[in-house]
Amino acid sequence: MADDAAPVETGRPNEERGPRHWLWSLAGVVAVAILLFVLWWGPWLFTRHPSSELSDAEELKAENDVRTTLVQTVAGLAVAAGAFVTYRTFRQNQLEQANRHDREERTYKLNQSQQVTDTYTKAVEQLGHKEAPVRLGALYSLVSLAQDNPPRRQTVVDVLCAYLRMPYTPSRRDEPTSGLAATNDATPPAPDEGEPQRDTVQELQVRQTAQRLLADHLHYPPHTSGTDAQGTEPSPEAIFWPGISIDLTGASLVDLSLRSASVIRADFSRATFSGDASFDGATFSGDARFDGATFSGDARFDGATFSGDARFDGATFSGDVWFGKATFFGDARFDEANFHGYGWFEKATVSGDAWFGRATFSGHARFDKATFSGDARFDRGTFSDDARFIEATVSGDAWFGGATFSGAAWFGGATFSGNARFGRASFSSHASFSQATFSGYAWFGKATFSGNARFDEAAFSGHASFDGATFSGHALFDKAIFSGKAWFHVTLSGHASFGGTRILRLDDPEVNGGRRRVWPNGWAVHPDADDPARGTLVRVESTAEDG
């Protein structure tokens, strides 16, 4: 084959030499013609004047002048042609260099992309290796690849999440030793009996490493907010990875910490959190789903920001849970959630609707100074311990119909701008609505107050209905203000006090007359002497019918 290739290699230069030879010959002929024209034909042509008579000396001088001018002209044209050829050659070299650079760049990128693909494929395969150190190395390899290649980050995160979604049962380190193992039998265990336990412990290390790697790159930089961090451009130098969504549906997570993390969307539906889970200061730019999740330890969401909807429907919190100063820009859904420990929502802000229907609070529930811009639904909720809504603000409707308060219920200073519905609610202990403000309809129909009920200094700007309510303890409405209709067909077993209660709009037929205002037995309105449109509820002598 070498002999066959030789003529081909020697033939190509000969083929190129032929055209160049003719070009050089043609150039030589043109140069001779120009030389002859400049030295002889040109001067003769431009100096012959049939009508003029020149002496020989004048004719010779004219020819020399013409010859000089032609030489200068040709020389100028030659310089211009040389400059043009030089420029064309320079541009051609530039284009060739640019094309060569582009080819080299494309080749480099193709090689680099192939290397990245090979590294990614190998690392993904190693995640299935039976040896934990190999799986650990695969995790670090994937994260390093994603750090250097921002477009690959979401894919790598998806792989890490998929690994964490795989079935896993934490080891029971505190499980008592079986009777067989507790005997004095000195027979050593079979070599493979200890392997599952060791593998479980090693697998825990691998999974926690995956969790930590995710947390490291989802932690937004200091001196910025989680929302602003999402607007940064991804780069190989920055540790934080913007634009990431995580899917940990049904995952088994152990001592997960995503403090100050910032993600777009997060799905933890039906996930199991063993140990404590921390999301303090986390930012969820999209929807966050925790519905059906189980938290075995404490769960912390203090200062978290939910820009989309936050769903915790049916979630179980076995330990304490903190949502203090959390911000929900969308709906906050906790329908049928179970809070076995302390539930802290103090100073939380919900811009959408808050759903806690049929939720169960076994421990203390604190919503002090919480702000609900939409509706707040706690209908048929169960509060086994104290429930605090002190100075809470509900701009929409508040739904507590059928709720059960086994401990003390504190609503002192709360503001209900919409309708407040407590119909058929059950208060087994102390219930306080002191200084509460009801701007809409305040409905307590058929509510049951087994302990003392305090509505002193409460303000009812809309209608207030206590029809069918039962007060087994003291009912205190001292210095309350009623501006709208009021119905008090109630059962009072304890002491009732309306001292200093003010009744407004006595001159408004829309809220007076007929049965539009019904006060408890033994109480009547006494109009003010200086303003008959206002009055005070005063005690009247009981009749035999009143008992």
Buried (B, 14 or more C-beta within 10 A) or exposed (E): EEEEEEEEEEEEEEEEEEEEEEEEEEEEEEEEEBEEBBBEEBBBEBBEEEEEEEEEEEBEEBBEEBBEBBBEEBEEEEEEEEEEEEEEEEEEEEEEEEEEEEEEEEEEEEEEEEEBEEBBEEBBEBBEEEEBEBBBBBBEBBBBBBBEBBEBBBBBBBBBBBBBBEEBEBBEEEEEEEEEEEEEEEEEEEEEEEEEEEBBEBBBEBBBBBBBBBBEBBBBBEEEBBEBBBEBEBEEEBEBBBBBBBBBBBBBBBBBBBBBBBBBBBBBBBBBBBBBBBBBBBBBBBBBBBBBBBBBBBBBBBBBBBBBBBBBBBBBBBBBBBBBBBBBBBBBBBBBBBBBBBBBBBBBBBBBBBBBBBBBBBBBBBBBBBBBBBBBBBBBBBBBBBBBBBBBBBBBBBBBBBBBBBBBBBBBBBBBBBBBBBBBBBBBBBBBBBBBBBBBBBBBBBBBBBBBBBBBBBBBBBBBBBBBBBBBBBBBBBBBBBBBBBBBBBEBEBEBBBBBBBBBBBEBEEBBEEEBBBBBBBBBBEBEEEEEEBBBBBEEEEEEEEE
